[in-house]
């Protein structure tokens, strides 16, 4: 039985992406707030789309034009869902802290 707590296969699932996006946002929000004026939603969006792009390249099928387009569309939709879910989770955590 593997003892890995976090694996790449887990990170590339919906739950894993939401967790990773939230952690990245929590750890880097202060840095980005110093550079830009409170742009948390765009930071979360960027992390979501970057992670979805990594997942698409890792797990996607790029054998024909049809599968390339299908992979891109599916992972863009996934990125938006991860973005919205992670943003709400982030807002919930911040709300409880304040």
PESULPE-V411587 format. One record per run of one state. SS is the DSSP state (alpha for helix, beta for strand, coil for the rest). FROM is the first residue (numbers start at 1). TO is the last residue. If there is no record, write none. Layout:
# PESULPE-V411587
[[SS,FROM,TO] [SS,FROM,TO]]
This chain:
# PESULPE-V411587
[[coil,1,7] [alpha,8,11] [coil,12,13] [alpha,14,35] [coil,36,39] [alpha,40,59] [coil,60,64] [alpha,65,97] [coil,98,98]]
